[in-house]
Amino acid sequence: MKKIDSIFSVGLIKILIAVIGMIFLSLGCKTTSEGNLEVNSADGGGINWGMTFINDAPQSMPSVEELTRGADLIVKAEVVSSRPVNLKFNNVTYYQLSLLKIREIIKGSSSSEVISVYARENNVPAKYMSAYELCDEVLVFLKKDKGLYFTYGNAYGQMSIAGGRITNWRKIERGKVEDNIIIPYNEAKQLIIITLYVNSLNKKDKE
C-alpha cells in the first residue's frame, strides 16, 4: 500500500508541474537573460521571479552595509579595458588592471571620468578574486591607497548590472546570507544612500 501511495504522490506532483507549466505558457512565459522566469499578462503587466540562495555567511563576507561604510568610492561604471599585470602592493600581488568609466558616483569623488582599478589579488581563494570583463556594467565598492584603487571586499565589492538591475545583490541577517538577489539598480542605490545617512547620524551622536 505504501508503494502505491508513493507512486500516486509522484504522479500527482508531475501532473501539478505540468498544469503550472501550461498556465505559464498560456500567459506568455519566457526566461530572461539572467535566468529568471518572466510571465506577461494580457494587459501588458508582468511578474519576474529571481533565484535566491540562503546559506551560512562566510566570516570573510562583508555585508553591503559594511562595504558602504568602508569604501572610499562607490560608483556605477562600465569596464572599458582590462589587461594582465603583476603588481605587488602592501604584500599582496594583483594580476589585473582595468579601466572603469564612471557613469554615476554614489559615494566619494573622482577628478577623472575614467579610473584604474587593480584586481585578482593573490591573498584570497580563486572564487573570491574580483575580476573585470570588457564591457561589463558594474556597481563597485573601491578602496584608495596611495593614489591606487582596489576592489574593496574582494569579489564581494563588485556587483554586476544587467538591464538596469543588479543580479547579485545580497542580504546578511543573523549569520545567514541571501545571495544572488535581483533588484533594480536605483533601489540598490537608495539602500546605499540610506546606509550612508544613518552612518552620518551615528557619527554625530558620538561627537
C-alpha positions as CSV (number, residue, x, y, z in Angstrom):
1,M,0.0,0.0,0.0
2,K,2.8,2.4,0.9
3,K,4.4,1.8,-2.6
4,I,1.1,2.6,-4.3
5,D,0.7,5.8,-2.2
6,S,4.3,6.8,-3.2
7,I,3.6,6.2,-6.9
8,F,0.4,8.2,-6.6
9,S,2.2,11.1,-4.9
10,V,4.9,11.3,-7.6
11,G,2.2,11.1,-10.3
12,L,0.3,13.9,-8.6
13,I,3.4,16.1,-8.4
14,K,4.1,15.6,-12.1
15,I,0.5,16.5,-13.0
16,L,0.7,19.6,-10.9
17,I,4.0,20.7,-12.6
18,A,2.5,20.1,-16.0
19,V,-0.6,22.2,-15.1
20,I,1.6,25.1,-13.8
21,G,3.7,24.9,-17.0
22,M,0.6,25.1,-19.2
23,I,-0.5,28.2,-17.2
24,F,2.8,29.9,-17.7
25,L,2.8,29.1,-21.4
26,S,-0.7,30.5,-21.8
27,L,0.4,33.7,-20.1
28,G,3.4,34.2,-22.3
29,C,6.1,32.8,-20.0
30,K,9.7,33.2,-21.0
31,T,13.1,33.1,-19.4
32,T,15.1,36.3,-19.1
33,S,18.8,36.8,-19.8
34,E,19.5,36.5,-16.1
35,G,17.9,33.1,-16.0
36,N,14.7,34.2,-14.3
37,L,11.1,33.3,-15.1
38,E,9.0,36.1,-16.6
39,V,5.3,36.0,-17.1
40,N,3.4,38.6,-19.1
41,S,-0.3,39.1,-18.6
42,A,-2.9,40.1,-21.2
43,D,-2.8,43.7,-20.0
44,G,0.9,44.0,-20.6
45,G,1.9,43.8,-17.0
46,G,4.4,41.2,-15.9
47,I,5.9,39.3,-13.0
48,N,9.5,38.3,-12.7
49,W,10.9,35.6,-10.5
50,G,14.6,35.5,-9.5
51,M,16.5,32.8,-7.8
52,T,18.0,33.4,-4.3
53,F,20.0,31.1,-2.1
54,I,20.2,31.1,1.7
55,N,23.3,29.8,3.3
56,D,25.6,30.4,6.2
57,A,27.6,33.6,5.6
58,P,31.4,33.0,5.4
59,Q,33.2,35.0,8.1
60,S,35.1,36.9,5.4
61,M,31.9,38.0,3.6
62,P,31.2,41.7,4.2
63,S,27.6,42.9,4.2
64,V,26.5,45.6,1.8
65,E,26.4,48.0,4.8
66,E,30.0,47.2,5.7
67,L,31.1,47.7,2.1
68,T,29.3,51.0,2.0
69,R,30.9,52.3,5.2
70,G,34.4,51.1,4.4
71,A,34.6,52.0,0.7
72,D,36.3,55.3,-0.3
73,L,34.5,55.4,-3.7
74,I,31.2,53.7,-4.7
75,V,30.3,54.0,-8.4
76,K,28.3,52.7,-11.2
77,A,30.7,52.1,-14.0
78,E,31.5,50.4,-17.3
79,V,34.6,48.3,-17.9
80,V,36.3,49.9,-21.0
81,S,39.6,47.9,-20.9
82,S,41.2,45.1,-18.9
83,R,44.7,43.7,-19.1
84,P,47.0,41.4,-17.1
85,V,49.6,42.9,-14.8
86,N,51.9,41.9,-11.9
87,L,51.8,44.5,-9.2
88,K,52.9,43.8,-5.7
89,F,51.4,46.3,-3.2
90,N,51.3,46.0,0.6
91,N,52.4,42.3,0.5
92,V,49.6,41.5,-2.0
93,T,50.1,40.8,-5.7
94,Y,47.5,41.9,-8.2
95,Y,47.2,40.4,-11.6
96,Q,44.6,42.6,-13.4
97,L,44.4,46.3,-14.2
98,S,41.1,47.5,-15.5
99,L,39.9,50.9,-16.7
100,L,36.4,51.8,-15.4
101,K,34.4,54.6,-17.0
102,I,32.3,56.2,-14.2
103,R,28.6,56.6,-15.0
104,E,27.5,57.7,-11.6
105,I,29.1,58.4,-8.2
106,I,27.2,57.3,-5.1
107,K,29.9,57.9,-2.5
108,G,33.2,59.8,-2.7
109,S,34.6,61.8,-5.6
110,S,36.9,61.5,-8.6
111,S,38.7,64.1,-10.6
112,S,38.7,61.7,-13.6
113,E,35.8,60.1,-15.5
114,V,38.0,57.0,-16.1
115,I,39.8,55.3,-13.2
116,S,42.2,52.4,-12.9
117,V,41.3,49.6,-10.6
118,Y,43.6,46.7,-9.6
119,A,42.0,43.3,-9.1
120,R,42.7,39.5,-9.0
121,E,44.6,39.6,-5.7
122,N,46.6,36.5,-4.7
123,N,45.7,36.5,-1.0
124,V,42.2,35.1,-1.4
125,P,40.8,31.8,-2.9
126,A,40.2,32.0,-6.6
127,K,36.4,32.1,-6.3
128,Y,36.7,35.3,-4.3
129,M,39.0,37.2,-6.7
130,S,37.5,40.3,-8.1
131,A,37.8,40.4,-11.9
132,Y,36.5,42.8,-14.6
133,E,35.5,41.8,-18.1
134,L,35.4,44.2,-21.0
135,C,32.0,46.0,-21.5
136,D,30.7,44.8,-18.1
137,E,28.5,47.2,-16.3
138,V,29.1,47.1,-12.5
139,L,28.4,48.6,-9.2
140,V,31.7,48.7,-7.4
141,F,32.9,49.5,-3.9
142,L,36.5,50.7,-4.1
143,K,39.3,51.4,-1.7
144,K,42.0,54.0,-2.4
145,D,45.6,53.6,-1.2
146,K,48.4,55.9,-2.2
147,G,46.6,57.0,-5.3
148,L,45.6,53.5,-6.4
149,Y,42.2,51.9,-6.5
150,F,41.4,48.4,-5.4
151,T,38.1,46.4,-5.2
152,Y,37.0,46.6,-1.5
153,G,35.9,43.3,-0.1
154,N,37.5,41.3,-3.0
155,A,34.8,39.8,-5.2
156,Y,32.1,40.9,-2.7
157,G,32.8,44.5,-3.6
158,Q,31.8,44.1,-7.2
159,M,28.2,43.6,-8.4
160,S,27.0,43.0,-11.9
161,I,24.3,45.2,-13.6
162,A,22.2,43.9,-16.4
163,G,19.1,45.5,-17.8
164,G,19.1,48.2,-15.1
165,R,19.1,45.6,-12.4
166,I,21.8,44.3,-10.0
167,T,22.0,40.5,-10.4
168,N,24.0,39.5,-7.3
169,W,22.8,41.7,-4.5
170,R,22.7,40.1,-1.1
171,K,21.4,40.3,2.5
172,I,23.1,39.0,5.6
173,E,20.9,38.6,8.6
174,R,21.8,36.7,11.8
175,G,24.7,35.0,10.1
176,K,22.6,33.9,7.1
177,V,23.3,35.1,3.6
178,E,20.5,35.5,1.0
179,D,22.5,35.7,-2.2
180,N,22.0,36.3,-5.9
181,I,19.1,38.7,-5.3
182,I,18.0,40.6,-8.3
183,I,16.9,44.2,-7.6
184,P,16.7,47.4,-9.6
185,Y,19.9,49.4,-9.6
186,N,18.0,52.5,-8.3
187,E,16.7,50.6,-5.4
188,A,20.2,49.4,-4.5
189,K,21.4,53.0,-4.8
190,Q,18.8,54.2,-2.4
191,L,19.7,51.5,0.1
192,I,23.3,52.6,0.0
193,I,22.4,56.2,0.4
194,I,20.2,55.4,3.4
195,T,23.1,53.5,4.9
196,L,25.4,56.5,4.4
197,Y,22.8,58.8,6.0
198,V,22.3,56.5,9.1
199,N,26.1,56.2,9.4
200,S,26.5,60.0,9.4
201,L,23.9,60.3,12.1
202,N,25.7,57.8,14.2
203,K,28.9,59.7,13.8
204,K,27.2,62.9,15.0
205,D,25.9,61.1,18.1
206,K,29.4,60.0,19.0
207,E,30.9,63.5,18.7
